[in-house]
Amino acid sequence: MAEAGDRGRDPEDLKSPQDQARESRPRREGVLPAERLPVILEVLPSDNYALLDSGDGEKLEQYGPYRIVRPEGQAIWRRVLPEAEWRKADAIFTGDTDEEGLGRWRFPKRPLGETWPMRHDGIDYLGRFTSFRHVGVFPEQATHWDHMAGLIEKARRPVKVLNLFGYTGLASLVAASAGAEVTHVDASKRAIGWARENQEVARLTDRPVRWICEDAMKFAEREERRGNRYDIVLFDPPAYGRGPKGEVWQLFEDLPRLADICRAILTPKPLAVVLTAYSIRASFFAIHALMRDTFAGMGGRVESGELVIREKTAGRALSTSLFSRWVAE
Ligand SMILES: C[S@@+](CC[C@H](N)C(=O)[O-])C[C@H]1O[C@@H](n2cnc3c(N)ncnc32)[C@H](O)[C@@H]1O
């Protein structure tokens, strides 16, 4: 069962989430962390995933056994592969109906099921055709997963990871597989269900993962009040989102507060806090400045830049998101 948190017991819960979210917190005092930027983290083509080609507003990707075509606004260049290669696609996102799930996809060769097998670094999981043109995984996140797994393994002690806005749980499963105790939070009951399914597919059901369907801000605030602490916090918020009780998440308004709470809920010997942001009108300098201010007085280093996917054919880099991470050393 997904936990829903102890609602109703804490007087802070009686405040509307918007009132809580907009209470600003003072600027942190202290020397700013060292900095490193720009850092461009690249995902290269692999057996599991490859960006085969892109151009003319679309991208052609290989997800395990399937070749998939989706819109890509940033692909303002021309395609390299001939049309015949693009026509070999198993699935094309059309988005031309209001239907849920598979209704927005076309399968030119034969009808496909909703999910298919995928694998990352020995962890099995499911790719999935969803109505938002997403496929159950953001492959560009793989560099963050590998970095985090390295920190967990190197720590040689019990490590607690909090994954906010965790979606289908891949970061959570990579952390659990590396030996961490994981708390995964997402507002969508359906996404929590997919994440739990991935845990089974990955054969990691014996690992300590708490799956929590909750508003990320509310959950983080509650953890701060309860004194629950984490060694690594990941947060990958959308530009706009809603919690399960209609709580509104607006990145530009709410990110500074959530970043500050992420700092407040760290253990005395934390390892890292990793922020990814996408679909926003901002430069990575903006989230870099926020993270450096937030981690003032903590030592360590803030590294910021972009997550990009390197194309297989022409080697062009497709930018997917901005990131900024504080690392203790
Ligand atoms: C882009 S996904 C995150 C991707 C994920 N980090 C990964 O790498 O697979 C954004 C997620 O945020 C969740 N979400 C949106 N608003 C939320 C909120 N207020 N609290 C918690 N989760 C929220 C959505 O349900 C969605 O699963």
The ligand as a MOL file (V3000), in Angstrom:
LIG
                    3D

  0  0  0     0  0            999 V3000
M  V30 BEGIN CTAB
M  V30 COUNTS 27 29 0 0 0
M  V30 BEGIN ATOM
M  V30 1 C 8.8230 14.7060 -14.8380 0
M  V30 2 S 8.1710 13.7910 -13.5920 0 CHG=1
M  V30 3 C 9.6310 13.4720 -12.6890 0
M  V30 4 C 10.5370 12.4920 -13.3880 0
M  V30 5 C 11.3370 11.5820 -12.4710 0
M  V30 6 N 12.1890 12.3240 -11.5800 0
M  V30 7 C 12.1430 10.5870 -13.2720 0
M  V30 8 O 13.3230 10.7930 -13.5110 0
M  V30 9 O 11.5690 9.6020 -13.7420 0 CHG=-1
M  V30 10 C 7.2340 14.8810 -12.5690 0
M  V30 11 C 6.4220 14.1220 -11.5260 0
M  V30 12 O 5.9730 15.0840 -10.5490 0
M  V30 13 C 4.7360 14.6490 -10.0590 0
M  V30 14 N 4.0960 15.8080 -9.4170 0
M  V30 15 C 3.5190 16.8870 -9.9860 0
M  V30 16 N 3.1020 17.7670 -9.0430 0
M  V30 17 C 3.4350 17.2210 -7.8420 0
M  V30 18 C 3.2900 17.6380 -6.4860 0
M  V30 19 N 2.6860 18.7770 -6.1770 0
M  V30 20 N 3.7950 16.8340 -5.5060 0
M  V30 21 C 4.4020 15.6510 -5.8230 0
M  V30 22 N 4.5540 15.2030 -7.0740 0
M  V30 23 C 4.0790 15.9730 -8.0750 0
M  V30 24 C 4.0120 14.0890 -11.2700 0
M  V30 25 O 3.0110 13.1660 -10.8740 0
M  V30 26 C 5.1700 13.4270 -12.0340 0
M  V30 27 O 5.2600 12.0650 -11.7220 0
M  V30 END ATOM
M  V30 BEGIN BOND
M  V30 1 1 1 2
M  V30 2 1 2 3
M  V30 3 1 2 10
M  V30 4 1 3 4
M  V30 5 1 4 5
M  V30 6 1 5 6
M  V30 7 1 5 7
M  V30 8 2 7 8
M  V30 9 1 7 9
M  V30 10 1 10 11
M  V30 11 1 11 12
M  V30 12 1 11 26
M  V30 13 1 12 13
M  V30 14 1 13 14
M  V30 15 1 13 24
M  V30 16 1 14 15
M  V30 17 1 14 23
M  V30 18 2 15 16
M  V30 19 1 16 17
M  V30 20 1 17 18
M  V30 21 2 17 23
M  V30 22 1 18 19
M  V30 23 2 18 20
M  V30 24 1 20 21
M  V30 25 2 21 22
M  V30 26 1 22 23
M  V30 27 1 24 25
M  V30 28 1 24 26
M  V30 29 1 26 27
M  V30 END BOND
M  V30 END CTAB
M  END
